Amino acid sequence: MKKKFKLQDLDCANCAAKMEEAIKKIPGVNDASVSFMTQKLMLDAADDRFDEILKQVQDTCAKVEPDCKILV
């Protein structure tokens, strides 16, 4: 399943790259893209575990950029 999410308070392109790299390592994630310019996250993950994976993505993003929120 592919979904796009708006990001709030993503402060730098370097943080976006770190977040994208960390998200791609989460089991069940097929692909992910974090765009600093558009402040968007594109997540492609397993359908049956999507909500669980999204929670892990939110936790991962909070570690890299504590102020950044994924608007669901």
Backbone hydrogen bonds in HBPLUS format (Angstrom, degrees):
<---DONOR---> <-ACCEPTOR-->    atom                        ^
c    i                          cat <-CA-CA->   ^        H-A-AA   ^      H-
h    n   atom  resd res      DA  || num        DHA   H-A  angle D-A-AA Bond
n    s   type  num  typ     dist DA aas  dist angle  dist       angle   num
A0045-ALA N   A0001-MET O   3.00 MM  44  5.56 154.0  2.07 154.5 153.1     1
A0003-LYS N   A0043-LEU O   2.90 MM  40  5.43 154.5  1.96 149.6 157.9     2
A0043-LEU N   A0003-LYS O   2.85 MM  40  5.43 171.9  1.86 168.1 169.5     3
A0005-PHE N   A0041-LEU O   2.77 MM  36  5.08 154.7  1.83 150.2 158.6     4
A0041-LEU N   A0005-PHE O   2.81 MM  36  5.08 160.6  1.85 151.2 156.8     5
A0071-LEU N   A0006-LYS O   2.90 MM  65  5.42 169.7  1.92 173.1 172.8     6
A0007-LEU N   A0039-GLN O   2.72 MM  32  5.04 166.5  1.74 148.5 144.1     7
A0008-GLN N   A0069-LYS O   2.87 MM  61  5.11 155.4  1.93 150.4 156.6     8
A0069-LYS N   A0008-GLN O   2.95 MM  61  5.11 156.0  2.01 142.4 150.3     9
A0016-ALA N   A0012-CYS O   3.16 MM   4  6.51 153.3  2.24 144.3 151.9    10
A0017-ALA N   A0013-ALA O   3.00 MM   4  6.28 153.8  2.07 147.6 153.7    11
A0018-LYS N   A0014-ASN O   3.01 MM   4  6.30 156.1  2.07 147.0 153.5    12
A0019-MET N   A0015-CYS O   2.85 MM   4  6.07 158.9  1.90 151.8 157.6    13
A0020-GLU N   A0016-ALA O   2.96 MM   4  6.15 162.5  1.99 148.7 153.2    14
A0021-GLU N   A0017-ALA O   3.02 MM   4  6.19 163.5  2.05 148.1 152.3    15
A0022-ALA N   A0018-LYS O   3.01 MM   4  6.20 160.6  2.05 148.7 153.7    16
A0023-ILE N   A0019-MET O   2.87 MM   4  6.04 159.0  1.91 154.7 160.6    17
A0024-LYS N   A0020-GLU O   3.07 MM   4  6.23 158.5  2.12 150.1 155.0    18
A0025-LYS N   A0022-ALA O   3.18 MM   3  5.37 144.5  2.32 101.0 111.0    19
A0026-ILE N   A0023-ILE O   3.06 MM   3  5.47 161.3  2.10 113.9 119.8    20
A0029-VAL N   A0026-ILE O   3.14 MM   3  5.80 161.7  2.17 142.1 143.3    21
A0046-ALA N   A0028-GLY O   2.98 MM  18  5.41 148.4  2.08 147.0 157.2    22
A0030-ASN N   A0044-ASP O   2.71 MM  14  5.38 143.9  1.83 141.6 153.1    23
A0031-ASP N   A0044-ASP O   3.11 MM  13  5.03 159.8  2.15 137.8 139.5    24
A0044-ASP N   A0031-ASP O   2.86 MM  13  5.03 161.7  1.89 162.1 155.8    25
A0033-SER N   A0042-MET O   2.89 MM   9  5.05 146.5  2.00 144.5 151.0    26
A0042-MET N   A0033-SER O   2.81 MM   9  5.05 162.2  1.84 149.2 155.5    27
A0035-SER N   A0040-LYS O   2.88 MM   5  5.36 172.5  1.89 165.1 167.5    28
A0039-GLN N   A0035-SER O   2.87 MM   4  5.50 121.8  2.22 130.2 145.0    29
A0040-LYS N   A0035-SER O   3.25 MM   5  5.36 140.6  2.41 134.4 144.2    30
A0049-ARG N   A0046-ALA O   3.37 MM   3  5.69 146.4  2.49 105.8 114.5    31
A0050-PHE N   A0047-ASP O   3.43 MM   3  5.20 172.4  2.44 107.0 106.5    32
A0053-ILE N   A0049-ARG O   2.89 MM   4  6.07 162.4  1.92 162.4 168.2    33
A0054-LEU N   A0050-PHE O   2.81 MM   4  6.00 156.5  1.86 151.3 158.2    34
A0055-LYS N   A0051-ASP O   3.11 MM   4  6.35 150.2  2.20 141.7 148.5    35
A0056-GLN N   A0052-GLU O   3.20 MM   4  6.57 153.5  2.27 143.2 149.8    36
A0057-VAL N   A0053-ILE O   2.86 MM   4  6.19 150.1  1.95 149.8 159.2    37
A0058-GLN N   A0054-LEU O   2.92 MM   4  6.21 155.7  1.98 149.1 154.9    38
A0059-ASP N   A0055-LYS O   3.03 MM   4  6.32 156.9  2.08 147.5 153.4    39
A0060-THR N   A0056-GLN O   2.90 MM   4  6.10 157.0  1.96 147.0 153.5    40
A0061-CYS N   A0057-VAL O   2.90 MM   4  6.12 162.1  1.94 153.1 157.5    41
A0062-ALA N   A0058-GLN O   3.03 MM   4  6.20 152.1  2.11 143.9 151.4    42
A0063-LYS N   A0059-ASP O   3.17 MM   4  6.47 140.5  2.33 141.4 151.0    43
A0063-LYS N   A0060-THR O   3.16 MM   3  5.27 128.0  2.45  96.7 109.8    44
A0064-VAL N   A0060-THR O   3.24 MM   4  6.59 154.5  2.31 149.0 155.1    45
A0065-GLU N   A0061-CYS O   2.81 MM   4  5.85 172.8  1.81 160.1 162.5    46
A0068-CYS N   A0065-GLU O   2.96 MM   3  5.50 151.6  2.04 120.0 128.6    47
